Amino acid sequence: MSIRRTLYMLSGTLRGVFFILIIFVIVWTSLYTQQIVGQLRQEAKEIVEFYATTIKRIASDQLEPAALGWLFENITQKTNFPLILTDANKNPTTWKGIKIPESDMSEQALKNVRNIMGKMARENEPVPITYNGTILNYLYYGDSRLITQLIYLPYISFGALGLLILAAFLGFSSIKKSEQRFIWVGMAKETAHQLGTPISSLMGWQEILKADHKNSDNVQFVSQEMESDIRRLEKIAARFSQIGSQTLLKKQDMHPILADVVKYFIRRLPQTGKEIKIVENYGEIPQVALNRDLFEWTIENLIKNAIDAVKGKKGTIKIITGKVPENGKIFIDVCDNGVGISSKGRRDVFKAGYSTKKRGWGLGLVLAKRIVEEYHRGKLFIKESHVGKGTTMRIVLNK
């Protein structure tokens, strides 16, 4: 379970890092490829210009076309990009590096060569070969096979990255399904835990009744306690039945709800083995639209976490209410003087599975946040926390 929990806790970070890495690779590949293509095209241009300059320097009035062909063959034979030499009217005379035999001077072949010349001209400006200001020839050149491969490299990379993204998506989907299974299992465990206390109490009261059923005073006391536990069971059932369904909110006074939750914990604090004092400091606030069952559950989870945070024998928990000065909204603070929350813990504390307890399922704050923010349209957040000094959790609700 710890591996599954770790995967879920890291899934958000992994997704962010993964997609940032993907974007970086795409941008870097594109820019680097364009840089190399630009360099190779510049080198090709320099070779062609060198050829044109050479022709210009050795050309004379008696230079025959055959000599130009000879120069074309010998000076450019080491080039790795396609070349087409034309006359002054841009009629192809010889070529190399294209899929048309140089000896084929048929009309169809020349037409195909002219089509290739048009494509070359779109890629690179043809270089004129001049003598005494007169254009003798034009030299068309295209991209080498290496440049063509580099041009398609980003698309190949994008395709490969697309497959990688698909694989990652499937992987994250698997993590998400695992997370959902984890939450459902956790909810089942939480339900069993919630039901366990009142059920155990009822079993205990039953044994007392069996052993001492003739004592009417004792029977009355036990009956009252059993009735209290039954109400607790009804409340737990009501809470879980409302998760995932439309929630009815009713405007009511919040303070009696808080007071009832505090009384519930005060009765059970001796069982924790800690000397914890719960202080209530309620300000003047108007009625608030609440779902009592779910809101009680939220406050219980916050107080339970505050009790767990007190690692020593003594501790103080404060429940404070009032209005936020800036906007007049209602706040409820649950403060403790416990161990506090680290900076890393602040990022993870509201994620399912995060728990500092060995046997915890890390669902308490997740449920509390969902109840406050999804059902009551409020906010639940860490107001402040200092390691070794304590934490204040704040709920903010609209008036």
N, C-alpha and C positions, 0 to 999 in steps of 0.2 A: 504493500500500500504506500510505503514511503516513496518508492520510485514513481508511482503514478501521481502522487501528490506533487513531487518535485517537478515532473514534466508539466503538470498543469500550471504550477506557480510560475514556471519559466516560459510558458507558451506565449504569453503576450510579448515579453522581451524578445524571444526568439523570432516571432513574426516580424517585429519592427526591425531587428538587425538583418534578417533575411532579405526583406524588401529593400532596405537601404543598400545592402550589398548588391542586389540585382540591378538597381538603378545605377549604382556606381560602375558596375561592370559594363552595362549598356553604353553609358556616356563615355567611359574610358575607351572602350573598343571602337566606338564611332570616331572619336577625336583622333585616336592614335592611327587608325586606318586611313583617315583623311590626310593626316600628316605624311604618312609613308607614300600614299598615292601621289600627293603633291610633290614630294621629293623625287619620285621616280619619273613623273611627267616632266619635271624641270630638267632632269638628267637627259631624258629623251630629246627635249627641245634643244638642249645645248649640243647634243650630237648632230641633230639635223642642221642647226645653225652653223656648226663647224663645217659640215659638208658643204653648205651653201657658200660659206666664206672661202672655202678651198676652191670651189668651182670659179668663184669670182676672181680669185687671184691668178688662176692659171688659164682662164678663158682668153681667147683671142678671136679675131675675125675669122680665122681659118678653122676654129674648133668645130668639129663635125659631130652630129648626133651620136655616132658610134662611140666617139671618145667619151661623151657624157655617160653613155651606157656602161662603158668600161669603168669609169670612175664610180658610177652608182654601184656596180657589182663589187668592186674591190674596197672602196672606202667604207661601205655600209654593211659588209658581209658579217661583221661581228656584232651587229645590233640584234637585240632580241625583241624588237617591236616591228609591226608591219609598216612598210613604206611603199608609196606610189609616186613615181616621177611622171610629170606631165609636161607638155610643151607650153608655150606662152598662152595658148588658147584653152588650157586646162583639159587637153585631150591626153589620156593616159598613154605613155610610151613604154614604160617598164615598171615592174613591181616586185616585191618580195614579202614573204610572211603572211600572205593571204591564201585562201583555199582555192586559188585559180592558177593553173599552170602558167608560167611566164611566157611560154611559147605559144599559148593559145591567144591569137589576136582576132578571133571571130567576133562578129557583131554582138552576139549574146554575151560573150566573155567580157567585151569592152563595156557593155551595158551593166553587167554585174559589178565590174570594177568601179564604174561611175557611182553606183549605189553605195559601194563601200567608201568611196571618196567623200560622199555627202555625210556619212556617219562620222568619218574621221574629222571632217571640217567642224562638226558640232562638238567634238571632243577637244580638238586642238586647231588653232589657226594655222593654215598652210603657210610654209616658208617660201618666199620668192627667191629665185636664183637670178641675180642681175649682173649685167656687165655694161659699164659706162652708162648707168641709169636706165638701161633697157632690160626688161624682164625676159629672160631666156626660158626659164622653166618654173614650175611650182613643185614643191615637195610636200606631199601629204603624209602624215604619220599618225598612227593610232596607238592605243594602249597595248602594252605587252600582255602576255598571258598572265604574268605575275600580278600586274595591276588589275586585270579583270578578276582574278581570284580574290585579290584584296578588296575590290569593290563589293563582291558578294559575301565577303567574310562577315560583315555585321549582320546580314540577313541570316546567314547560317548560325551565327552566335545567338541571334534573337530566337531562332527556332529551337536551338538547344536549351536556351534559358526558358523558353516557353514550356518545354517538356519538364525542365527542372521545377518551374512554378507549379505545373500540374501535379508533379510528384509531391511537392511541398504542400499543396492544397489538400491532396489526399491524406498526407501525413497529419496535417493540422486537423482535418476533419476527424481522423481517427482519434486524435488527442481530445477533440471536442466531445466525441461520443463517449470516450473514456471518462471525461470530466462529468458528463451527464449521468453516467452510471455511478460515478463516485458520489455525486450529489444525492442521487436517489438512495444509495446505500446509506449515506450519511443521514438523510432525512429519516430513513427507517430506524437507524440507531438512535437519533434524537427523539423520535416518537417513543421508542422503547424506554429511553432514559426518562422522558417526561412522565410517562405512565408508571414507571417503576416505583417512584416514591409514594404516591397515594395508594397504589395497589399493595405495597409492602405494609403501609400503615393499616389498611383495611384488614389484612391478614393478621396483623398484630392485635388489632381491636377484637377480632373474632376469637382469638385465643384467650384474650382476657375475659370475654363474655362466657366462654366455655368454662373457665376456671372459677369465675366469680359471678355467676349469673343471678345469684340470690340477693346480692347487694344492690338495692334499687338506685342508691345515689351513684354508685359506680357505673351501673347500666346506663343511667341518664347521661353521665359524662362521656362514656364511650360512644353512646348514640350520637351525641353532638359532634364528636370528633369524626365519626364515620360519615356523618352528613357533610362535614367540611371537606373530607377527602372525596366524597362523591361529587360535590360541586367542583372540586379541582379537576376531576376526570372530565366532567362536562365541559369545563372551560378549555381543557387541552384539546378535546375533540372539536370544539367550536373553532379553535385557532387553526388547526390543520385543515379543517374543511373549507376555510376561507382563502387559503393560499392557492392562487391561480384562478380565483373567481372574482366576479364583480363585488366590490366591497362597499357596504353602506356606511357613510359617515354621518354622525349626528353631532350637532353643536352642544357642548356640555362643558362643565367645569372640570378642568384637568386635575386640580389638586386632590380631590377625593380618590381619584384613580392612583395617583402617585402615593398617597398615604396608605392605601390598601396594599400596594406592592411592598412598601417599606415594612408594614406590619407582618406580611408574609415572611420576609427575610429575617426580621428581628426574632420571630419565633424559632427560626431554624439556624440562627447564627451559632448557638452553643454547640451544634453538631459539627461545625467546621474546625473546632479546636482553636479558634482565634478570638481574641478580644477586639472585636470591631464595632465601632460606634458609627451609626448612620445619622447624620445631621440633616434636617429638612429646613430649607430657607426659601420660603415661597413668597414671591412678590405679587403685586397687584396686576393681574392679567385678565383679559376678557375671555369669554367662552370660546372654545376652539372646536372645529369639526373633526371628530375622532371616531375611529372604530375601537371601542373599549377593549375587546378581546385582543386584537392585534397590537394596540398601543401598549397594553400591559405587558405583552410578550417582549416587546422591544425594550421597555424599561427593565424587565427582569434580566434580559440578556446583558444589558449594560451594567447593572448592579452585580450580576454574577461574575462578569469579567473583572469588575473592580475588586470584588472579594478575592478572586484568584490572584490578582496582581499584588495583593498584600502578602508578602512572603514571610514576614515576621509574625510574632504572636499578637501584636497590636496594630491597629490601623483605624483610619477615619475615612468615611465615605460621605460626601456632601451631595445633596440633591437641591439644586438651585433653579428657580424659575424667575422670569422677568421679561422685559421688552428690550429688543435690540435698539440702542439709541439712534442709529443711522436710519432705520426704516420702520421702526415700530413693530416688527414681527416678534413672535413669541419664541423665547429660547428656553430649553431645559438643559442644564449642565449636570453631568454625573462626574464628580471629581473623586480621585483617590490619591493616596500618598504611597502608592506601590512602586513597582520596579521601573515603570515608564516604558516607552516604546522607542526603539532605535530608529535611525533615519531609514534604514532598509525595511524595517518592520512597518513603517508608515505607508510604504508603497504597497505592501502585501496584506495589510491587516484586514482589508475588506474583500479579499479573494477567498473563494471557497477552498478549503483545505489548509489554510494558514492557521496554525495553532501552536502555542508555546507549551501546551500540556501534552504529556506523553499519550494520554488516552482521548485527547480531544479530536473532534472531527472538523473544527474550524468553520462551522456553519452559523454560529450565533450572531456574529456581526454582519454576515452576508444577509441573513434573514431580517435583521434589524434595519439594515440600510434599505433593503427592498420594501419593507413595510412603510418606512418613513418617506422614501422618495417616490415609489411607484403608487402606493395606495393613499398616502396623505399629502403628496406633492410638496414635501418639505426637503430638508437637507440633514444628513447625519455625517459628521466629520470630526476629525481630531482637532480640537481647538488649540490645545497645547500639550506637550509631553516632554518631560526631561528624565533621562535615564537616572534611576536611583532616587527620584523625587516624586514622581507621580504623573498622572494623566488626567486631562479633562476632555470628555467626549461631549459634543454639543449637538442638540437637535434644534433646528429652526423650523417653525411652522408659520403659515400665513394666518392672519387674524380671521 
